[in-house]
Amino acid sequence: MKRICALAVSPNYILAQRPDWSDWVKKLTQFAQWMGAVSIVWGAWGIVKLCLNLGWLTHRPLFAVSHTGVSLLHFSLGLLLAFDLVSSVMPNSTKQKLGRLKFKLAMYETTLGVVGMCMAVAHLLVLFIS
């Protein structure tokens, strides 16, 4: 899921690197808002899970740091992907706050996508190591 969200956030970067993937990227971006909504929930749950299992910080610190980074990336990539879907059910005051947050994140959209792909691979390596 991490890699798919990262790919959906930065389709222009992917197409610049691999133009032969254009059909696949078009199919992927059709479902980007729903993938983003799932990613927001998944990222928030990852942060809650880390708070519930603070023992990870002492027993598995590398995993805890990696899990925190992945959860924050999930949440931020999901917010970028599903902003229109999420803002349609929020009150106006919350829409304005989310709009400011999206504006701050949008400047780093491609960077977040590339970091998300790298972090997905790194998190898998940490899972195998620990």
C-alpha positions in Angstrom: 0.0 0.0 0.0 2.9 2.4 0.8 4.4 2.0 -2.6 1.1 2.3 -4.5 0.2 5.5 -2.6 3.6 6.9 -3.3 3.2 6.1 -7.0 -0.2 7.7 -7.1 1.1 10.9 -5.5 3.8 11.4 -8.1 2.6 10.2 -11.4 4.4 12.9 -13.4 7.7 11.8 -11.9 7.0 8.2 -12.7 6.0 8.9 -16.3 9.2 11.0 -16.8 11.2 8.0 -15.7 9.1 5.2 -17.3 6.9 6.5 -20.2 5.8 2.9 -21.0 3.9 2.8 -17.7 1.3 5.5 -18.8 -1.6 3.1 -19.1 -1.0 1.6 -15.7 -0.6 5.0 -14.1 -3.9 6.2 -15.6 -5.7 3.2 -14.1 -4.0 3.8 -10.8 -4.9 7.5 -10.6 -8.6 6.7 -11.0 -8.7 5.2 -7.6 -6.3 7.7 -5.9 -8.9 9.3 -3.7 -10.1 6.1 -2.2 -6.5 4.8 -1.8 -5.8 8.1 0.0 -8.8 7.7 2.4 -7.6 4.2 3.3 -4.1 5.5 3.7 -5.2 8.2 6.1 -6.9 5.7 8.3 -4.0 3.3 8.1 -1.5 6.0 9.0 -3.6 7.2 11.9 -3.9 3.7 13.2 -0.2 3.2 12.9 0.5 6.2 15.1 -2.2 5.0 17.6 -0.6 1.5 17.6 2.8 3.0 18.3 1.4 5.0 21.2 -0.3 1.9 22.6 2.9 -0.1 22.3 5.6 2.2 23.7 7.6 -0.8 24.7 8.8 -1.0 21.1 11.0 2.0 21.8 13.1 0.1 24.2 12.9 -3.5 22.7 12.8 -2.7 19.0 13.9 1.0 18.5 14.7 0.6 14.8 11.3 -0.9 14.1 9.6 1.9 16.2 11.4 4.7 14.3 10.6 3.0 11.0 7.0 2.4 11.9 6.6 6.0 13.0 8.0 7.3 9.7 5.9 5.0 7.6 2.7 5.9 9.5 3.4 9.7 9.1 4.1 9.1 5.4 0.9 7.1 5.1 -1.1 9.9 6.7 0.5 12.7 4.7 0.3 10.9 1.3 -3.3 9.9 2.1 -4.2 13.5 2.8 -2.7 14.6 -0.5 -4.5 11.9 -2.4 -7.9 12.1 -0.7 -8.2 15.8 0.1 -11.3 16.4 -2.0 -13.0 13.3 -0.7 -12.2 14.1 3.0 -13.0 17.8 2.7 -16.5 17.0 1.3 -17.6 15.6 4.7 -15.8 18.2 7.0 -17.2 21.4 8.3 -15.9 24.7 6.8 -13.5 25.6 9.7 -11.9 22.2 9.4 -11.7 22.5 5.6 -9.7 25.7 5.9 -7.2 24.0 8.3 -6.9 21.0 6.0 -6.5 23.3 3.0 -3.5 25.0 4.7 -2.0 21.7 5.6 -2.5 20.4 2.0 -0.9 23.6 0.6 2.2 22.9 2.8 2.3 19.3 1.8 1.7 20.0 -1.9 5.1 21.7 -2.2 6.7 18.4 -1.3 4.4 16.1 -3.3 7.0 14.5 -5.5 9.5 14.4 -2.7 7.0 12.6 -0.4 6.2 10.1 -3.2 9.9 9.2 -3.7 10.5 9.1 0.1 7.4 6.9 0.4 8.8 4.4 -2.1 12.2 4.3 -0.4 10.6 4.1 3.1 8.5 1.2 2.0 11.6 -0.8 1.0 13.5 0.3 4.2 10.6 -0.7 6.4 10.5 -4.1 4.8 14.2 -4.5 5.5 13.7 -3.5 9.1 10.9 -6.1 9.4 13.2 -8.8 8.2 16.1 -7.7 10.4 14.2 -7.3 13.7 
